[in-house]
Amino acid sequence: MLGFLSLNFNDAPPFHDLGNISAVGVLFAWIYAVFFLPALMMVLPVRIRQGASKPSELMERFAEWVVARHRMLVLAMSAIVILLVSLIPLNEANDVYVEYFDESIQFRTDTDFVVDNLTGMYLIDFSLDSGDSSGNGIAEPGFLLQVEALANWLREQPEVIHVNTVTDVFKRVNRSMHGDDGAWYRLPEQRDLAAQYLLLYEMSLPYGLDLNNQIDIGKQSTRLTATLETLSSVQVLELEQRIHNWMQQNTPDIATLGSGPTVMFSHIGMQNIRSMLTGAVVALVLISLIMVFALRSWRYGLLSLIPNLAPAGMAFGIWAIIDGEIGMSISVVTAMTLGIVVDDAIVVAENITARNDKKDPALVSAIKGTEEVFWPVVATVLTTVVAFGSLLFSGWF
């Protein structure tokens, strides 16, 4: 339950619901298994086979083999864990939000066609304020020059495909008013002339069209949109910061931060990683206390954290080989799996430590404990894999 409840540290509300519902499901699973199942078995005609509880000879030999080669296995497994964990830095935070859906969904196929044949789906919008609320503030030549400088600089950036800005409208109208002479494809130098050009352009638009998608009603600010190539979240955030730094140095009067779904998902992805690391630490501390209480030993409780943390680290190492991109959905894996894999460690450690008394030496305890819990642990793992494997049928990645 703690593993799933740690999803409440995520910044995306749907993950809160996922964690809370799953935690409630785990609680009811325990209630039914402890209270309902034994009572049901007393009512139903259940036949118990003689000797069914005895461990098989194969499991006994397997347990003896594990104990006899425990040093070699510890070193080998440690080497594998270290190797896979060392691959974690190869993962890159990346959220391509249009790729959340597979090719069976029309939205995905349509966006892929747009990216391949028309333009990019990644956009950064900037709301550039002239600071003049008297009306037609965007017609101020000094403001237009700064907007034009930003647009020209953005067009030089390798990540930018296209820049849409209102200054292009002013330049086109200015050229048209001078007989389409290319020499006049420039910004008007007087504010009243620029305001007249803007009014003329708006009046000439077909019925139902206007510039409200680029200019606010008070004509104080304008929208500049940069279309980008498909970038990782880290690259988007780096580009956004680079743009902001350039604006502070070269166009300080209109300096602002970018916005839009691209920037939003990039920030969400990075913030989720940080918040879920916090959630994982909190879950780790609480689970550690539960392990110590369950095993009635600080030493065994803390020692059992090694096989609990290793699977998450190994999974991210394998993911670096398979895909290498960590998005919003992948960021929840550590905290969530920490609460799942701990089940196996508790079962194995409890059986071994419970037997380790004066009458049952440590090696014998390990053998007997391992052979008795082997099949229950295997069954638990397989059912968990099958349950989470059902998510493969989802059209959402």
Backbone hydrogen bonds, N-H to C=O, Kabsch-Sander energy under -0.5 kcal/mol:
donor,donor_aa,acceptor,acceptor_aa,energy
5,L,1,M,-2.9
6,S,2,L,-1.6
7,L,4,F,-1.8
8,N,5,L,-1.9
9,F,6,S,-1.8
10,N,7,L,-1.6
15,F,12,A,-1.4
16,H,12,A,-0.9
16,H,13,P,-0.6
17,D,13,P,-1.8
18,L,14,P,-2.1
19,G,15,F,-2.6
20,N,16,H,-2.7
21,I,17,D,-2.7
22,S,18,L,-2.1
23,A,19,G,-2.2
24,V,20,N,-2.2
25,G,21,I,-2.3
26,V,22,S,-2.4
27,L,23,A,-2.1
28,F,24,V,-2.4
29,A,25,G,-2.1
30,W,26,V,-1.9
31,I,27,L,-2.2
32,Y,28,F,-2.8
33,A,29,A,-2.1
34,V,30,W,-2.3
35,F,31,I,-2.7
36,F,31,I,-0.8
36,F,32,Y,-0.5
37,L,32,Y,-3.0
39,A,35,F,-0.8
40,L,36,F,-2.6
41,M,37,L,-2.4
42,M,38,P,-1.3
43,V,39,A,-1.0
44,L,40,L,-2.8
46,V,41,M,-0.5
46,V,44,L,-1.9
47,R,45,P,-0.5
49,R,47,R,-0.6
52,A,49,R,-1.6
54,K,51,G,-1.1
60,E,56,S,-1.9
61,R,57,E,-2.3
62,F,58,L,-2.2
63,A,59,M,-2.8
64,E,60,E,-2.2
65,W,61,R,-2.2
66,V,62,F,-2.3
67,V,63,A,-2.4
68,A,64,E,-2.5
69,R,65,W,-1.5
70,H,67,V,-1.3
73,L,69,R,-2.5
74,V,70,H,-2.4
75,L,71,R,-2.3
76,A,72,M,-2.7
77,M,73,L,-2.9
78,S,74,V,-2.2
79,A,75,L,-2.3
80,I,76,A,-2.2
81,V,77,M,-2.6
82,I,78,S,-2.7
83,L,79,A,-2.4
84,L,80,I,-2.5
85,V,81,V,-2.9
86,S,82,I,-2.0
87,L,84,L,-1.1
88,I,85,V,-1.6
90,L,87,L,-1.7
91,N,88,I,-2.2
92,E,324,G,-2.6
94,N,92,E,-0.5
94,N,326,I,-2.0
97,Y,95,D,-1.1
99,E,96,V,-2.2
100,Y,97,Y,-1.3
101,F,98,V,-0.7
102,D,395,G,-2.0
105,I,102,D,-1.8
108,R,105,I,-0.8
109,T,105,I,-1.6
110,D,106,Q,-2.8
111,T,107,F,-2.3
112,D,108,R,-2.4
113,F,109,T,-1.9
114,V,110,D,-2.1
115,V,111,T,-2.5
116,D,112,D,-2.3
117,N,113,F,-2.2
118,L,114,V,-2.4
119,T,114,V,-1.3
122,Y,228,L,-0.8
123,L,121,M,-0.6
124,I,226,A,-2.0
125,D,259,S,-2.3
126,F,224,L,-2.4
128,L,126,F,-0.8
128,L,222,T,-2.9
129,D,127,S,-0.6
130,S,220,Q,-2.6
133,S,131,G,-0.6
136,N,218,G,-0.6
137,G,219,K,-1.0
138,I,219,K,-1.9
139,A,136,N,-1.4
140,E,137,G,-1.5
144,L,140,E,-2.3
145,L,141,P,-2.3
146,Q,142,G,-1.5
147,V,143,F,-2.2
148,E,144,L,-2.6
149,A,145,L,-2.3
150,L,146,Q,-2.2
151,A,147,V,-2.4
152,N,148,E,-2.6
153,W,149,A,-2.1
154,L,150,L,-2.5
155,R,151,A,-2.0
156,E,152,N,-0.7
156,E,153,W,-0.9
157,Q,154,L,-1.5
160,V,157,Q,-1.3
161,I,227,T,-3.5
162,H,227,T,-1.3
164,N,225,T,-3.1
165,T,163,V,-0.6
168,D,165,T,-1.2
169,V,166,V,-0.7
170,F,166,V,-1.7
171,K,167,T,-2.1
172,R,168,D,-2.3
173,V,169,V,-2.5
174,N,170,F,-2.3
175,R,171,K,-2.1
176,S,172,R,-2.4
177,M,173,V,-2.3
178,H,175,R,-1.2
179,G,176,S,-1.1
180,D,175,R,-1.8
181,D,175,R,-0.8
181,D,178,H,-1.1
182,G,180,D,-0.5
184,W,181,D,-2.0
185,Y,182,G,-1.5
186,R,184,W,-2.5
194,A,190,Q,-2.1
195,A,191,R,-2.5
196,Q,192,D,-2.0
197,Y,193,L,-2.4
198,L,194,A,-2.3
199,L,195,A,-2.3
200,L,196,Q,-2.7
201,Y,197,Y,-2.5
202,E,198,L,-2.4
203,M,199,L,-2.4
204,S,200,L,-1.3
205,L,201,Y,-0.6
205,L,202,E,-0.7
209,L,206,P,-2.0
214,Q,211,L,-2.1
215,I,211,L,-2.8
216,D,221,S,-1.8
219,K,216,D,-1.7
222,T,128,L,-2.3
223,R,214,Q,-2.6
224,L,126,F,-2.5
225,T,164,N,-2.3
226,A,124,I,-2.7
227,T,162,H,-3.2
227,T,225,T,-0.5
228,L,122,Y,-3.4
229,E,159,E,-2.2
231,L,229,E,-0.7
234,V,93,A,-1.3
236,V,232,S,-2.4
237,L,233,S,-2.4
238,E,234,V,-2.3
239,L,235,Q,-2.5
240,E,236,V,-2.7
241,Q,237,L,-2.2
242,R,238,E,-2.2
243,I,239,L,-2.6
244,H,240,E,-2.2
245,N,241,Q,-2.5
246,W,242,R,-2.1
247,M,243,I,-2.4
248,Q,244,H,-2.2
249,Q,245,N,-1.5
250,N,246,W,-2.6
251,T,246,W,-0.5
251,T,247,M,-1.6
254,I,251,T,-1.4
255,A,252,P,-0.7
259,S,125,D,-1.9
262,T,123,L,-0.5
264,M,260,G,-2.6
265,F,261,P,-3.0
266,S,262,T,-1.7
267,H,263,V,-2.5
268,I,264,M,-2.7
269,G,265,F,-2.6
270,M,266,S,-2.0
271,Q,267,H,-2.9
272,N,268,I,-2.9
273,I,269,G,-1.8
274,R,270,M,-1.9
275,S,271,Q,-2.9
276,M,272,N,-3.1
277,L,273,I,-1.6
278,T,274,R,-1.7
279,G,275,S,-2.4
280,A,276,M,-2.6
281,V,277,L,-2.0
282,V,278,T,-2.4
283,A,279,G,-2.7
284,L,280,A,-2.5
285,V,281,V,-2.3
286,L,282,V,-2.3
287,I,283,A,-3.0
288,S,284,L,-2.2
289,L,285,V,-1.9
290,I,286,L,-2.0
291,M,287,I,-2.7
292,V,288,S,-2.5
293,F,289,L,-2.3
294,A,290,I,-3.0
295,L,291,M,-2.6
296,R,292,V,-1.0
297,S,292,V,-1.2
301,G,297,S,-2.1
302,L,298,W,-2.5
303,L,299,R,-2.3
304,S,300,Y,-2.0
305,L,302,L,-1.2
306,I,303,L,-1.4
308,N,304,S,-0.7
309,L,305,L,-2.6
310,A,306,I,-2.3
313,G,309,L,-1.8
314,M,310,A,-3.0
315,A,311,P,-2.5
316,F,312,A,-2.0
317,G,313,G,-1.8
318,I,314,M,-2.6
319,W,315,A,-2.4
320,A,316,F,-1.6
321,I,317,G,-1.0
322,I,318,I,-2.3
323,D,319,W,-3.0
324,G,319,W,-2.1
326,I,92,E,-2.7
327,G,325,E,-0.6
331,S,327,G,-1.4
332,V,329,S,-0.9
333,V,330,I,-1.8
336,M,332,V,-1.9
337,T,333,V,-3.0
338,L,334,T,-1.6
339,G,335,A,-0.8
339,G,336,M,-0.6
340,I,336,M,-0.6
340,I,337,T,-0.5
341,V,337,T,-2.8
342,V,338,L,-0.8
343,D,340,I,-1.4
344,D,341,V,-0.7
345,A,341,V,-1.2
346,I,342,V,-2.2
347,V,343,D,-2.1
348,V,344,D,-2.5
349,A,345,A,-2.6
350,E,346,I,-2.5
351,N,347,V,-1.8
352,I,348,V,-2.0
353,T,349,A,-3.0
354,A,350,E,-2.0
355,R,351,N,-0.8
356,N,352,I,-0.9
357,D,355,R,-2.3
357,D,360,D,-0.7
360,D,357,D,-0.7
365,S,361,P,-2.6
366,A,362,A,-2.4
367,I,363,L,-2.2
368,K,364,V,-2.9
369,G,365,S,-2.9
370,T,366,A,-2.2
371,E,367,I,-2.3
372,E,368,K,-1.5
373,V,369,G,-1.5
374,F,370,T,-1.0
377,V,373,V,-2.4
378,V,374,F,-2.4
379,A,375,W,-2.7
380,T,376,P,-2.1
381,V,377,V,-2.6
382,L,378,V,-2.6
383,T,379,A,-2.4
384,T,380,T,-2.0
385,V,381,V,-2.6
386,V,382,L,-2.6
387,A,383,T,-2.4
388,F,384,T,-2.6
389,G,385,V,-2.3
390,S,386,V,-1.1
390,S,387,A,-0.6
391,L,388,F,-1.5
392,L,389,G,-1.9
393,F,390,S,-1.5
394,S,391,L,-1.7
397,F,100,Y,-4.8
397,F,395,G,-0.5
